[in-house]
Amino acid sequence: MLLLLPLLLLAACGYEPLHGRIGAPAGGTPAQMERVVIDPVKVEIEARERLLTTTTGGERVGQLIRNALQDNLAPRGKPKEPLYRLKIEVTEYRQSSIISVTDDATRISIQMVAVYRLEDWRSEETVYSGRSRAISAYNILPADYGNIAAERDTRARLASELAQNIRQALGVFFRRQTAG
């Protein structure tokens, strides 16, 4: 009985799930999200210090973001009758966050900032826009392969976080559209 009390209180507060509910009318948030075409993501990499060698891989980050969004927005594939186009530009900033006594970097911070806009498919007018930011870091290891793997994993985590943030923002936008 005590386990049911929180559920009853939650139902009484007017809570509605963002991503759909049982018995939701056609044309709700998930249906609109499935009609979004996602353009390839543009990524620019900037190093804030000369110590850092900027690695390649911006294309991969863009692919990870786009694939995560496609899987979450339109799991059935590219929409046959799109209503919207999503354009995303990501800037990646890299910086040493810890410097040793010998002036060697021992930790790298990576920040990714995504600027996105949702355009009407026909008119190409921007109907919604936003920004999302994600930050993470990794330790520099003595082994080169360890550094490559740590950087790759950090960038993949950041790409996933950005995709999730964008998906949530679009969900709120579409929910507001259908509500009023």
C-alpha positions in Angstrom: 0.0 0.0 0.0 2.8 2.4 0.8 4.3 1.7 -2.6 1.2 2.9 -4.3 1.0 6.3 -2.5 3.8 8.0 -4.5 2.1 6.9 -7.8 -1.2 8.3 -6.6 0.3 11.6 -5.6 2.1 11.8 -8.9 -1.1 11.2 -10.9 -2.9 13.8 -8.8 -0.3 16.5 -9.6 -1.2 16.5 -13.4 2.1 14.9 -14.4 2.1 13.7 -18.1 5.1 11.9 -19.6 6.9 14.0 -22.2 7.4 11.2 -24.8 3.8 10.0 -25.0 1.2 8.2 -23.0 -1.2 5.4 -23.4 -4.2 6.6 -25.3 -2.5 9.8 -26.6 -4.1 11.3 -29.7 -2.4 10.9 -33.0 -0.2 13.8 -33.9 1.3 14.1 -30.4 4.9 14.7 -29.5 6.3 11.3 -30.7 4.5 11.5 -34.1 5.9 15.0 -34.7 9.4 14.0 -33.7 9.3 11.1 -36.2 8.8 13.7 -39.0 12.2 15.5 -38.5 15.0 15.1 -41.0 18.4 15.6 -39.4 21.1 17.1 -41.6 24.7 16.0 -41.2 26.2 17.6 -38.1 29.0 20.2 -38.7 31.8 20.0 -36.1 34.7 22.5 -35.6 37.5 21.7 -33.2 39.4 24.4 -31.4 42.4 24.0 -29.1 42.7 26.8 -26.6 46.5 26.3 -26.0 49.5 25.5 -28.1 50.4 22.5 -25.9 47.5 20.6 -27.4 47.6 18.9 -30.7 44.1 19.0 -32.1 43.1 15.6 -33.2 40.8 14.7 -36.1 37.5 13.1 -35.5 35.0 15.9 -35.8 33.2 13.9 -38.5 32.9 11.0 -36.1 31.4 13.2 -33.3 28.9 14.6 -35.9 28.0 11.0 -36.9 27.5 10.0 -33.3 25.2 12.9 -32.5 23.2 12.4 -35.7 22.8 8.7 -35.3 21.7 9.0 -31.6 19.1 11.6 -32.7 17.9 9.5 -35.6 17.5 6.5 -33.3 15.6 8.5 -30.7 13.5 10.8 -32.9 12.7 8.5 -35.8 13.4 4.9 -34.9 11.5 3.6 -38.0 13.8 5.4 -40.3 13.8 8.6 -42.4 10.4 10.1 -42.6 8.5 9.7 -45.9 6.6 13.0 -45.4 8.9 15.3 -43.3 7.6 18.4 -41.6 10.9 19.7 -40.1 14.6 19.8 -40.8 17.1 19.9 -37.9 20.5 21.6 -38.4 23.2 21.3 -35.8 26.6 22.9 -35.6 29.0 21.8 -32.8 32.2 23.5 -31.7 34.6 21.4 -29.6 37.0 23.2 -27.3 40.0 21.4 -25.8 42.1 22.7 -22.9 44.7 21.4 -20.5 43.0 21.4 -17.1 45.9 20.2 -15.0 49.6 21.0 -15.6 52.5 19.2 -13.9 55.6 20.8 -12.4 57.4 20.1 -15.7 54.7 22.1 -17.7 53.3 18.9 -19.2 49.5 18.6 -19.4 48.2 15.7 -17.3 44.4 16.1 -17.9 42.5 17.4 -20.9 39.1 19.0 -20.7 36.8 18.9 -23.7 33.7 21.1 -24.0 31.2 20.7 -26.8 28.7 23.4 -27.6 25.9 22.5 -30.0 23.8 25.3 -31.7 20.8 23.9 -33.4 17.7 25.0 -35.2 14.5 23.3 -36.3 13.2 24.6 -39.6 9.9 24.1 -41.2 10.4 21.7 -44.1 8.5 23.7 -46.7 9.2 27.4 -45.8 12.7 26.8 -44.3 11.8 29.2 -41.6 13.3 28.6 -38.1 10.5 27.5 -35.8 12.8 26.6 -32.8 16.4 27.1 -31.9 18.6 26.4 -28.9 22.1 25.6 -27.5 23.4 22.7 -25.5 26.7 22.3 -23.8 28.5 19.2 -22.4 31.8 19.1 -20.6 34.1 16.2 -19.7 37.8 15.4 -19.2 40.3 12.6 -19.3 43.7 11.9 -17.8 46.7 11.8 -20.1 48.4 8.4 -19.7 51.9 7.3 -20.5 50.7 4.9 -23.2 49.6 6.5 -26.5 46.9 4.0 -27.1 45.4 4.7 -23.7 45.2 8.4 -24.6 43.5 7.7 -27.9 41.0 5.4 -26.2 40.3 7.9 -23.4 39.8 10.7 -25.8 37.5 8.7 -28.1 35.4 7.6 -25.1 35.2 11.1 -23.7 34.0 12.5 -27.1 31.5 9.7 -27.5 30.0 10.5 -24.0 29.8 14.1 -24.9 28.1 13.4 -28.2 25.6 11.2 -26.5 24.9 13.9 -23.9 24.4 16.6 -26.5 22.0 14.3 -28.5 20.0 13.6 -25.4 19.8 17.3 -24.5 18.6 18.2 -28.0 16.0 15.5 -28.0 14.6 16.6 -24.7 14.5 20.3 -25.8 12.6 19.2 -29.0 10.2 17.1 -27.0 9.4 20.1 -24.8 8.9 22.3 -27.9 6.6 19.8 -29.6 4.7 19.2 -26.4 4.0 22.9 -26.1 3.0 23.0 -29.8 0.3 20.3 -29.2 -0.8 21.8 -25.9 -1.7 25.2 -27.2 
